[in-house]
Amino acid sequence: MTIFRIHAGILTLKMYTKGERVLRCEVIVHNVRKLKEGNNLMRWVPVVTHLNEVLIRFLAVVQCADSATLDDGTYESLPEPSAVGAARVAGINLASARMAAVMESVVALSTQPGGFTSGDLAVKMQERLRVSADDYQPRHAAYDLKKLRGKMLVCKIGKSRCYEAPAEALRTLVALGMLRENVLKPVLRIRNLQGPPPRSNNPVDHHYYNLRQEMRRLFRTKKIAA
């Protein structure tokens, strides 16, 4: 049995799976008082209702991540400028470690049913980039979120200051992250194109090795130095 676990402040979301079957999903509260729903018996229904919303949002995010897709033209259009209202905003550079971390952080924060703020994103980015609060502030997060809003990858929730990633946008964000981290970076690592075959029995390592060898042959055909 495999346990998929995500910690979110005072909550822990868990999914128990065995093979291709999901056995059970649950949300655990470590401190009911901090939910701000009250902790007496009269507030039991609001607490359970809130936790049910958390669990539904969590399952929706997992489902989107499992069916990550890229529509035609999405990858090519990302670097192009866009507009949010009357404001013109820069495009998204996938080669940027900062923007890659922003997209990963948005996916991580998407399990929150009430959305997330630029402050939440700033905290998550500080953890991922291992920088101080001065190096990446909420104003930086707001600027990066504006880029994602221009590409319809993030939207505001009503008139609030909270953001969310719609289902289709989540699929795109996850697909872009997988493409960057699990395909482009490992395969195009030039120093490994001429490396020896992997010694491990991990099939993923052998797939990467075969892809690198084919990339090497492609570079030779195209007369690209490698």
C-alpha positions as CSV (number, residue, x, y, z in Angstrom):
1,M,0.0,0.0,0.0
2,T,1.2,3.5,-0.9
3,I,0.4,6.6,1.1
4,F,0.4,9.9,-0.7
5,R,0.6,12.7,1.9
6,I,0.5,16.5,1.7
7,H,1.0,18.8,4.8
8,A,-0.9,22.1,4.6
9,G,-0.4,24.0,7.9
10,I,-2.7,22.4,10.4
11,L,-4.1,20.0,7.9
12,T,-2.7,16.7,6.5
13,L,-4.2,15.2,3.3
14,K,-3.7,11.5,2.8
15,M,-4.5,9.1,0.0
16,Y,-4.1,5.4,0.4
17,T,-3.5,3.4,-2.9
18,K,-2.7,-0.1,-3.8
19,G,-1.6,-0.7,-7.3
20,E,-4.0,1.2,-9.5
21,R,-6.8,1.3,-6.9
22,V,-7.4,4.2,-4.5
23,L,-8.5,2.7,-1.2
24,R,-9.2,5.8,0.9
25,C,-8.8,9.6,1.0
26,E,-8.9,11.6,4.2
27,V,-8.1,15.0,5.7
28,I,-6.7,15.2,9.2
29,V,-7.0,18.4,11.4
30,H,-4.2,18.8,13.9
31,N,-5.7,21.8,15.7
32,V,-9.5,22.5,15.2
33,R,-9.3,25.8,17.0
34,K,-7.1,27.3,14.2
35,L,-9.8,26.5,11.6
36,K,-11.7,29.5,12.9
37,E,-14.9,27.5,12.6
38,G,-15.2,27.0,16.4
39,N,-14.5,23.8,18.3
40,N,-17.7,23.0,20.2
41,L,-20.3,20.5,19.2
42,M,-22.6,23.2,17.7
43,R,-19.9,24.0,15.1
44,W,-19.4,20.4,14.1
45,V,-21.3,20.8,10.8
46,P,-19.4,23.9,9.6
47,V,-16.1,22.2,10.4
48,V,-17.0,19.0,8.6
49,T,-18.3,21.0,5.6
50,H,-15.1,22.9,5.4
51,L,-13.0,19.7,5.5
52,N,-15.2,18.2,2.8
53,E,-14.4,21.2,0.6
54,V,-10.7,20.8,1.3
55,L,-10.8,17.1,0.3
56,I,-12.8,17.7,-2.8
57,R,-10.4,20.4,-4.0
58,F,-7.4,18.1,-3.2
59,L,-8.9,15.3,-5.3
60,A,-9.6,17.7,-8.2
61,V,-6.0,18.8,-8.2
62,V,-4.7,15.2,-8.1
63,Q,-7.0,14.3,-11.0
64,C,-5.8,17.3,-13.1
65,A,-2.2,16.4,-12.3
66,D,-2.8,12.8,-13.4
67,S,-4.2,14.0,-16.8
68,A,-1.8,16.8,-17.5
69,T,-2.0,18.0,-21.1
70,L,-0.7,20.8,-23.4
71,D,-3.1,22.2,-26.0
72,D,-1.8,23.1,-29.5
73,G,0.1,26.4,-29.5
74,T,0.3,26.8,-25.7
75,Y,4.0,26.1,-25.5
76,E,4.8,28.5,-28.4
77,S,2.7,31.3,-27.0
78,L,4.1,31.4,-23.5
79,P,7.0,33.7,-24.2
80,E,4.8,36.2,-26.0
81,P,3.5,39.3,-24.1
82,S,-0.1,39.3,-23.0
83,A,-2.6,41.7,-21.3
84,V,-4.4,41.7,-18.0
85,G,-7.2,44.3,-18.5
86,A,-5.6,47.4,-20.0
87,A,-2.1,46.5,-18.7
88,R,0.5,44.8,-20.9
89,V,2.5,42.1,-19.2
90,A,5.6,40.1,-20.1
91,G,5.4,36.5,-21.3
92,I,6.6,33.4,-19.4
93,N,10.1,32.2,-19.9
94,L,10.2,28.5,-19.2
95,A,14.0,28.6,-19.0
96,S,13.7,30.8,-15.9
97,A,14.2,28.9,-12.7
98,R,12.1,31.6,-10.9
99,M,9.1,31.1,-13.2
100,A,9.4,27.3,-13.1
101,A,9.3,27.6,-9.3
102,V,6.3,29.9,-9.5
103,M,4.3,27.4,-11.5
104,E,5.3,24.5,-9.2
105,S,4.2,26.6,-6.2
106,V,0.9,27.5,-7.8
107,V,0.2,23.8,-8.3
108,A,1.2,23.1,-4.6
109,L,-1.1,25.9,-3.4
110,S,-4.0,24.8,-5.5
111,T,-5.2,22.3,-3.0
112,Q,-6.5,25.1,-0.8
113,P,-10.2,25.4,-1.4
114,G,-10.4,29.1,-0.7
115,G,-7.6,29.9,-3.0
116,F,-4.3,31.5,-2.1
117,T,-2.9,35.0,-1.9
118,S,0.3,36.6,-3.2
119,G,1.6,36.4,0.4
120,D,1.0,32.6,0.4
121,L,2.9,32.3,-2.9
122,A,5.8,34.5,-1.6
123,V,6.2,32.1,1.4
124,K,6.2,29.0,-0.8
125,M,8.7,30.6,-3.2
126,Q,11.0,31.5,-0.4
127,E,11.0,27.8,0.6
128,R,11.6,26.6,-2.9
129,L,14.3,29.1,-3.9
130,R,15.8,29.1,-0.4
131,V,15.9,32.8,-0.3
132,S,15.0,35.4,2.4
133,A,11.7,37.3,2.7
134,D,13.5,40.3,1.4
135,D,14.6,38.6,-1.8
136,Y,11.2,37.4,-2.8
137,Q,8.3,39.5,-1.4
138,P,4.5,39.5,-2.0
139,R,5.0,42.2,-4.6
140,H,7.3,39.9,-6.6
141,A,4.6,37.2,-6.3
142,A,1.9,39.6,-7.5
143,Y,4.0,40.4,-10.6
144,D,4.6,36.8,-11.4
145,L,0.9,35.9,-10.9
146,K,0.1,38.7,-13.3
147,K,2.1,36.9,-16.0
148,L,0.2,33.7,-15.3
149,R,-3.1,35.6,-15.4
150,G,-2.2,36.9,-18.8
151,K,-2.0,33.3,-20.1
152,M,-5.2,32.3,-18.3
153,L,-3.2,29.9,-16.0
154,V,-4.4,31.7,-12.9
155,C,-7.5,33.8,-12.1
156,K,-8.8,35.9,-9.3
157,I,-11.6,34.6,-7.2
158,G,-14.4,37.1,-7.6
159,K,-13.4,40.5,-6.2
160,S,-11.1,39.1,-3.5
161,R,-7.3,39.1,-3.4
162,C,-7.2,35.4,-3.6
163,Y,-6.2,33.4,-6.7
164,E,-6.9,29.9,-8.0
165,A,-5.8,27.8,-11.0
166,P,-8.8,26.4,-13.0
167,A,-8.8,22.7,-13.8
168,E,-7.6,23.2,-17.4
169,A,-4.9,25.5,-16.2
170,L,-3.7,23.0,-13.6
171,R,-3.3,20.4,-16.3
172,T,-1.2,22.8,-18.4
173,L,0.9,23.9,-15.4
174,V,1.7,20.3,-14.4
175,A,2.4,19.3,-18.0
176,L,4.9,22.3,-18.4
177,G,6.6,21.3,-15.2
178,M,6.9,17.7,-16.3
179,L,8.2,18.7,-19.7
180,R,10.9,21.0,-18.2
181,E,12.1,18.8,-15.3
182,N,11.5,15.3,-16.5
183,V,12.1,15.6,-20.3
184,L,14.1,18.6,-21.5
185,K,16.6,19.0,-18.6
186,P,17.6,15.4,-18.2
187,V,17.7,14.6,-21.9
188,L,19.5,17.8,-23.1
189,R,22.2,17.6,-20.4
190,I,25.1,17.7,-22.9
191,R,27.7,16.1,-20.6
192,N,25.5,13.0,-20.4
193,L,25.0,12.6,-24.2
194,Q,28.3,10.6,-24.4
195,G,28.1,8.9,-21.1
196,P,28.1,5.1,-20.5
197,P,25.0,3.0,-20.2
198,P,23.4,3.1,-16.7
199,R,24.4,0.4,-14.3
200,S,21.1,0.4,-12.5
201,N,18.0,-1.6,-13.4
202,N,15.8,1.4,-13.3
203,P,13.8,1.5,-16.6
204,V,13.6,5.3,-16.4
205,D,17.5,5.6,-16.5
206,H,17.6,3.4,-19.6
207,H,14.9,5.4,-21.3
208,Y,16.9,8.6,-20.7
209,Y,20.1,6.9,-22.0
210,N,18.4,5.8,-25.2
211,L,16.9,9.3,-25.7
212,R,20.3,10.9,-25.2
213,Q,21.9,8.5,-27.8
214,E,19.2,9.4,-30.3
215,M,19.7,13.1,-29.5
216,R,23.4,12.7,-30.2
217,R,22.7,11.1,-33.6
218,L,20.2,13.9,-34.3
219,F,22.8,16.5,-33.5
220,R,25.3,14.8,-35.8
221,T,22.7,14.8,-38.7
222,K,21.9,18.4,-38.1
223,K,25.6,19.2,-37.7
224,I,25.1,20.6,-34.2
225,A,28.1,20.4,-31.9
226,A,27.5,18.2,-28.8
